[in-house]
Amino acid sequence: MTNPNSLHGVTLEQIVTRLADYYGWEELGRRVSIRCFQDNPSVGSSLKFLRKTPWARTKVEELYLYMLRKHRLTFEE
């Protein structure tokens, strides 16, 4: 099980970068339906939007935690 403090010490920039590397922008835009992931995506534009939009940031953080849990299960099998 992932510790609820898994976000402690992880910056929003690291989260967005890791998600984009893991899923790719296209899949990330499908999983979290926000324009900054779908329309000419970049880390910079995503950070600007996510820092101003708490509901979107929450969705991105939840997806990041899901990715960590999924990744951990893959390695434990």
N, CA, C and O of each residue as an XYZ file, in Angstrom:
308
protein
N       0.841     -1.178      0.000
C       0.000      0.000      0.000
C       0.887      1.242      0.000
O       1.910      1.284      0.682
N       0.493      2.233     -0.755
C       1.259      3.461     -0.841
C       0.970      4.326      0.375
O      -0.185      4.512      0.760
N       2.008      4.842      0.963
C       1.901      5.730      2.104
C       1.195      7.016      1.676
O       1.516      7.571      0.625
N       0.228      7.502      2.479
C      -0.455      8.745      2.101
C       0.496      9.928      1.965
O       0.161     10.918      1.315
N       1.663      9.839      2.563
C       2.644     10.912      2.454
C       3.550     10.737      1.235
O       4.624     11.335      1.174
N       3.133      9.933      0.277
C       3.952      9.687     -0.910
C       4.219     10.958     -1.704
O       5.152     11.004     -2.507
N       3.417     11.979     -1.490
C       3.629     13.243     -2.187
C       4.594     14.147     -1.434
O       5.037     15.166     -1.964
N       4.917     13.781     -0.209
C       5.825     14.602      0.597
C       7.198     14.667     -0.072
O       7.814     13.638     -0.351
N       7.659     15.868     -0.322
C       8.971     16.057     -0.927
C       8.987     15.959     -2.443
O      10.041     16.102     -3.062
N       7.829     15.717     -3.048
C       7.739     15.617     -4.506
C       7.085     16.898     -5.018
O       5.986     17.254     -4.592
N       7.757     17.577     -5.919
C       7.205     18.826     -6.442
C       6.156     18.544     -7.509
O       6.122     17.464     -8.098
N       5.311     19.525     -7.743
C       4.313     19.399     -8.797
C       4.994     19.204    -10.151
O       4.503     18.451    -10.991
N       6.102     19.867    -10.359
C       6.844     19.703    -11.612
C       7.314     18.261    -11.784
O       7.238     17.712    -12.882
N       7.797     17.649    -10.710
C       8.223     16.245    -10.783
C       7.039     15.339    -11.088
O       7.161     14.397    -11.872
N       5.902     15.616    -10.475
C       4.707     14.803    -10.703
C       4.296     14.867    -12.168
O       4.088     13.835    -12.804
N       4.179     16.079    -12.701
C       3.750     16.246    -14.095
C       4.756     15.601    -15.044
O       4.361     14.927    -15.996
N       6.029     15.796    -14.798
C       7.066     15.222    -15.658
C       7.019     13.701    -15.632
O       7.093     13.061    -16.681
N       6.898     13.125    -14.458
C       6.849     11.660    -14.344
C       5.606     11.086    -15.002
O       5.675     10.052    -15.665
N       4.468     11.750    -14.824
C       3.240     11.280    -15.471
C       3.357     11.371    -16.988
O       2.957     10.447    -17.697
N       3.900     12.474    -17.490
C       4.059     12.633    -18.939
C       5.032     11.599    -19.496
O       4.819     11.074    -20.590
N       6.089     11.305    -18.759
C       7.044     10.284    -19.198
C       6.416      8.893    -19.178
O       6.652      8.088    -20.079
N       5.629      8.617    -18.167
C       5.041      7.285    -17.989
C       3.893      7.038    -18.970
O       3.853      6.004    -19.636
N       2.959      7.992    -19.057
C       1.766      7.803    -19.889
C       1.892      8.416    -21.276
O       1.257      7.945    -22.219
N       2.700      9.456    -21.411
C       2.707     10.252    -22.637
C       1.600     11.291    -22.544
O       0.603     11.078    -21.853
N       1.765     12.407    -23.231
C       0.787     13.495    -23.135
C      -0.594     13.082    -23.618
O      -1.599     13.471    -23.023
N      -0.654     12.302    -24.687
C      -1.958     11.926    -25.241
C      -2.766     11.115    -24.231
O      -3.935     11.411    -23.982
N      -2.142     10.101    -23.656
C      -2.835      9.272    -22.664
C      -3.114     10.070    -21.394
O      -4.168      9.905    -20.780
N      -2.203     10.913    -21.006
C      -2.411     11.751    -19.824
C      -3.624     12.658    -20.029
O      -4.409     12.863    -19.103
N      -3.775     13.191    -21.220
C      -4.933     14.019    -21.555
C      -6.235     13.253    -21.549
O      -7.293     13.828    -21.294
N      -6.175     11.956    -21.828
C      -7.376     11.117    -21.742
C      -7.726     10.817    -20.285
O      -8.896     10.821    -19.903
N      -6.717     10.561    -19.496
C      -6.945     10.192    -18.091
C      -7.361     11.381    -17.232
O      -8.171     11.235    -16.317
N      -6.815     12.543    -17.521
C      -7.191     13.776    -16.819
C      -7.573     14.773    -17.908
O      -6.711     15.357    -18.565
N      -8.861     14.955    -18.085
C      -9.355     15.746    -19.204
C      -9.258     17.248    -18.914
O     -10.237     17.902    -18.552
N      -8.050     17.760    -19.088
C      -7.828     19.201    -18.969
C      -7.041     19.658    -20.194
O      -6.163     18.952    -20.689
N      -7.370     20.832    -20.661
C      -6.834     21.329    -21.933
C      -5.309     21.402    -21.965
O      -4.701     21.168    -23.009
N      -4.689     21.724    -20.831
C      -3.225     21.877    -20.844
C      -2.510     20.550    -21.106
O      -1.321     20.547    -21.425
N      -3.218     19.422    -20.976
C      -2.647     18.117    -21.320
C      -3.011     17.705    -22.745
O      -2.394     16.797    -23.303
N      -4.004     18.361    -23.334
C      -4.522     17.931    -24.631
C      -4.142     18.849    -25.787
O      -4.005     18.391    -26.922
N      -3.973     20.113    -25.515
C      -3.778     21.109    -26.560
C      -2.386     21.723    -26.444
O      -2.160     22.594    -25.604
N      -1.458     21.275    -27.280
C      -0.079     21.768    -27.245
C       0.519     21.669    -25.837
O       0.946     22.677    -25.274
N       0.550     20.455    -25.267
C       0.949     20.285    -23.867
C       2.425     20.567    -23.611
O       3.288     20.315    -24.452
N       2.680     21.094    -22.433
C       4.050     21.287    -21.962
C       4.015     21.282    -20.440
O       2.972     21.519    -19.832
N       5.153     21.013    -19.840
C       5.233     21.020    -18.384
C       4.925     22.424    -17.866
O       4.175     22.578    -16.902
N       5.490     23.432    -18.492
C       5.294     24.812    -18.041
C       3.840     25.248    -18.034
O       3.361     25.792    -17.039
N       3.130     25.014    -19.139
C       1.721     25.423    -19.195
C       0.885     24.615    -18.211
O      -0.065     25.134    -17.624
N       1.238     23.355    -18.032
C       0.514     22.509    -17.086
C       0.702     23.005    -15.660
O      -0.256     23.073    -14.890
N       1.930     23.348    -15.309
C       2.201     23.842    -13.953
C       1.437     25.129    -13.677
O       0.865     25.300    -12.600
N       1.428     26.022    -14.640
C       0.729     27.297    -14.476
C      -0.752     27.058    -14.190
O      -1.321     27.666    -13.283
N      -1.371     26.173    -14.965
C      -2.790     25.876    -14.783
C      -3.044     25.144    -13.469
O      -3.945     25.515    -12.716
N      -2.264     24.120    -13.193
C      -2.500     23.295    -12.006
C      -2.301     24.070    -10.706
O      -2.981     23.802     -9.716
N      -1.395     25.007    -10.701
C      -1.165     25.805     -9.485
C      -2.339     26.734     -9.184
O      -2.531     27.147     -8.040
N      -3.119     27.060    -10.204
C      -4.268     27.955    -10.027
C      -5.589     27.201     -9.912
O      -6.620     27.810     -9.626
N      -5.576     25.887    -10.132
C      -6.817     25.124    -10.230
C      -6.767     23.908     -9.307
O      -6.324     22.836     -9.719
N      -7.216     24.068     -8.068
C      -7.091     22.993     -7.075
C      -7.738     21.663     -7.472
O      -7.172     20.605     -7.195
N      -8.916     21.693     -8.116
C      -9.568     20.427     -8.467
C      -8.735     19.651     -9.480
O      -8.655     18.425     -9.407
N      -8.120     20.352    -10.417
C      -7.299     19.682    -11.430
C      -6.018     19.145    -10.802
O      -5.581     18.039    -11.122
N      -5.425     19.919     -9.920
C      -4.212     19.466     -9.231
C      -4.503     18.197     -8.428
O      -3.692     17.270     -8.413
N      -5.654     18.157     -7.766
C      -6.038     16.970     -6.997
C      -6.139     15.750     -7.903
O      -5.660     14.674     -7.546
N      -6.752     15.904     -9.067
C      -6.867     14.781    -10.012
C      -5.495     14.297    -10.469
O      -5.262     13.093    -10.577
N      -4.598     15.222    -10.734
C      -3.247     14.868    -11.180
C      -2.494     14.153    -10.060
O      -1.811     13.159    -10.307
N      -2.614     14.649     -8.848
C      -1.946     14.002     -7.712
C      -2.507     12.602     -7.474
O      -1.753     11.680     -7.164
N      -3.823     12.434     -7.616
C      -4.435     11.113     -7.458
C      -3.937     10.148     -8.535
O      -3.663      8.983     -8.246
N      -3.819     10.623     -9.760
C      -3.300      9.775    -10.831
C      -1.852      9.395    -10.555
O      -1.450      8.262    -10.820
N      -1.078     10.312    -10.037
C       0.318     10.031     -9.695
C       0.397      8.940     -8.624
O       1.196      8.011     -8.742
N      -0.423      9.049     -7.588
C      -0.434      8.028     -6.533
C      -0.885      6.678     -7.090
O      -0.350      5.637     -6.707
N      -1.870      6.695     -7.995
C      -2.313      5.464     -8.647
C      -1.163      4.844     -9.440
O      -0.943      3.634     -9.380
N      -0.436      5.674    -10.179
C       0.703      5.188    -10.956
C       1.742      4.544    -10.040
O       2.292      3.493    -10.366
N       2.010      5.171     -8.899
C       2.982      4.609     -7.955
C       2.525      3.252     -7.434
O       3.317      2.313     -7.360
N       1.244      3.149     -7.072
C       0.713      1.867     -6.576
C       0.798      0.797     -7.663
O       1.236     -0.324     -7.406
N       0.383      1.143     -8.856
C       0.399      0.200     -9.977
C       1.827     -0.239    -10.277
O       2.087     -1.423    -10.492
N       2.738      0.707    -10.292
C       4.147      0.436    -10.572
C       4.733     -0.477     -9.500
O       5.481     -1.402     -9.815
N       4.399     -0.225     -8.246
C       4.899     -1.035     -7.141
C       4.373     -2.465     -7.253
O       5.124     -3.415     -7.034
N       3.103     -2.628     -7.588
C       2.531     -3.967     -7.734
C       3.209     -4.729     -8.859
O       3.433     -5.933     -8.739
N       3.536     -4.057     -9.936
C       4.216     -4.695    -11.062
C       5.570     -5.239    -10.633
O       5.948     -6.345    -11.019
N       6.296     -4.472     -9.843
C       7.617     -4.910     -9.394
C       7.544     -6.009     -8.349
O       8.473     -6.809     -8.238
N       6.458     -6.070     -7.577
C       6.334     -7.069     -6.523
C       5.882     -8.417     -7.059
O       6.045     -9.428     -6.375
N       5.321     -8.463     -8.256
C       4.816     -9.724     -8.824
C       5.938    -10.625     -9.269
O       5.688    -11.722     -9.767
